[in-house]
């Protein structure tokens, strides 16, 4: 899964990080960010087993104000892509 962080957001922030959880938010793992042109991409390596991926992004600017956005079960991962189609969920390929 790739998360695109655009230049308008980057210009406002002094520091930020993206985390992913594969157990419903019990444990969080830092996601590597890669700069491509004027954008940053967060490349998330999906687990091999079926389940859900939760996402958390934290941003701060020079005045030390921060914001954190957490999405539990942001998207599903299925061993068989047809499994998602049968449950009428959106299919994500990672």
C-alpha positions as a Markdown table, in Angstrom:
| # | Residue | x | y | z |
|---|---|---|---|---|
| 1 | Unk | 0.0 | 0.0 | 0.0 |
| 2 | Unk | 1.4 | 3.4 | -0.9 |
| 3 | Unk | 0.3 | 6.6 | 0.9 |
| 4 | Unk | 1.1 | 9.8 | -1.0 |
| 5 | Unk | 1.9 | 12.9 | 1.1 |
| 6 | Unk | 1.8 | 16.0 | -1.2 |
| 7 | Unk | 3.9 | 19.2 | -1.3 |
| 8 | Unk | 1.2 | 21.4 | 0.3 |
| 9 | Unk | 1.2 | 19.3 | 3.4 |
| 10 | Unk | 5.0 | 19.0 | 3.5 |
| 11 | Unk | 5.4 | 22.8 | 3.4 |
| 12 | Unk | 3.3 | 23.2 | 6.5 |
| 13 | Unk | 5.0 | 20.6 | 8.6 |
| 14 | Unk | 8.3 | 20.6 | 10.4 |
| 15 | Unk | 8.3 | 16.9 | 11.3 |
| 16 | Unk | 6.0 | 14.0 | 10.8 |
| 17 | Unk | 5.9 | 10.2 | 10.9 |
| 18 | Unk | 3.7 | 7.4 | 9.7 |
| 19 | Unk | 3.1 | 4.1 | 11.7 |
| 20 | Unk | 1.3 | 0.9 | 10.8 |
| 21 | Unk | -0.3 | -1.8 | 13.0 |
| 22 | Unk | -1.2 | -5.3 | 12.0 |
| 23 | Unk | -2.9 | -6.3 | 15.2 |
| 24 | Unk | -5.7 | -3.7 | 15.6 |
| 25 | Unk | -3.5 | -1.0 | 17.1 |
| 26 | Unk | -1.8 | -2.9 | 19.9 |
| 27 | Unk | 1.7 | -2.6 | 18.4 |
| 28 | Unk | 2.8 | 0.1 | 16.0 |
| 29 | Unk | 5.7 | 0.0 | 13.5 |
| 30 | Unk | 7.3 | 3.0 | 11.9 |
| 31 | Unk | 6.8 | 3.1 | 8.1 |
| 32 | Unk | 9.7 | 4.1 | 5.9 |
| 33 | Unk | 9.1 | 7.3 | 4.0 |
| 34 | Unk | 10.6 | 7.8 | 0.5 |
| 35 | Unk | 10.8 | 11.2 | -1.3 |
| 36 | Unk | 10.0 | 11.1 | -5.0 |
| 37 | Unk | 10.0 | 14.4 | -6.7 |
| 38 | Unk | 7.9 | 16.8 | -4.5 |
| 39 | Unk | 6.0 | 14.1 | -2.7 |
| 40 | Unk | 6.7 | 11.6 | 0.1 |
| 41 | Unk | 5.5 | 8.1 | -0.1 |
| 42 | Unk | 4.9 | 5.8 | 2.8 |
| 43 | Unk | 5.5 | 2.2 | 1.6 |
| 44 | Unk | 3.7 | -0.3 | 3.8 |
| 45 | Unk | 4.7 | -3.9 | 3.6 |
| 46 | Unk | 1.5 | -5.9 | 4.1 |
| 47 | Unk | 1.6 | -9.0 | 6.2 |
| 48 | Unk | 1.4 | -12.4 | 4.5 |
| 49 | Unk | -1.6 | -13.5 | 6.4 |
| 50 | Unk | -5.1 | -12.1 | 5.9 |
| 51 | Unk | -6.2 | -9.4 | 8.2 |
| 52 | Unk | -6.4 | -5.6 | 8.5 |
| 53 | Unk | -3.8 | -2.8 | 8.5 |
| 54 | Unk | -4.3 | 0.2 | 10.8 |
| 55 | Unk | -2.6 | 3.5 | 10.1 |
| 56 | Unk | -1.4 | 6.4 | 12.3 |
| 57 | Unk | 0.1 | 9.7 | 11.1 |
| 58 | Unk | 1.6 | 12.3 | 13.4 |
| 59 | Unk | 2.6 | 15.8 | 12.2 |
| 60 | Unk | 4.1 | 18.8 | 14.0 |
| 61 | Unk | 5.2 | 22.3 | 13.0 |
| 62 | Unk | 7.8 | 24.7 | 14.4 |
| 63 | Unk | 5.3 | 26.1 | 17.0 |
| 64 | Unk | 5.2 | 22.6 | 18.5 |
| 65 | Unk | 1.5 | 22.1 | 17.7 |
| 66 | Unk | 0.9 | 18.5 | 16.8 |
| 67 | Unk | -1.9 | 16.4 | 15.3 |
| 68 | Unk | -2.3 | 12.7 | 15.2 |
| 69 | Unk | -4.8 | 10.8 | 13.0 |
| 70 | Unk | -5.4 | 7.1 | 13.6 |
| 71 | Unk | -7.4 | 4.8 | 11.4 |
| 72 | Unk | -8.1 | 1.4 | 12.9 |
| 73 | Unk | -8.7 | -1.2 | 10.1 |
| 74 | Unk | -7.8 | 1.3 | 7.4 |
| 75 | Unk | -7.7 | -1.5 | 4.8 |
| 76 | Unk | -8.0 | -5.3 | 4.5 |
| 77 | Unk | -5.3 | -7.7 | 3.4 |
| 78 | Unk | -6.4 | -11.0 | 1.9 |
| 79 | Unk | -4.4 | -14.1 | 1.0 |
| 80 | Unk | -6.9 | -14.6 | -1.8 |
| 81 | Unk | -7.9 | -11.4 | -3.6 |
| 82 | Unk | -11.3 | -13.0 | -4.3 |
| 83 | Unk | -11.9 | -13.1 | -0.6 |
| 84 | Unk | -12.4 | -9.3 | -0.5 |
| 85 | Unk | -14.7 | -9.3 | -3.5 |
| 86 | Unk | -17.0 | -11.9 | -2.0 |
| 87 | Unk | -17.3 | -9.8 | 1.2 |
| 88 | Unk | -18.1 | -6.6 | -0.9 |
| 89 | Unk | -15.0 | -4.8 | 0.5 |
| 90 | Unk | -12.8 | -2.5 | -1.5 |
| 91 | Unk | -9.8 | -4.5 | -2.7 |
| 92 | Unk | -6.3 | -3.1 | -2.0 |
| 93 | Unk | -3.2 | -4.7 | -3.5 |
| 94 | Unk | 0.1 | -4.3 | -1.5 |
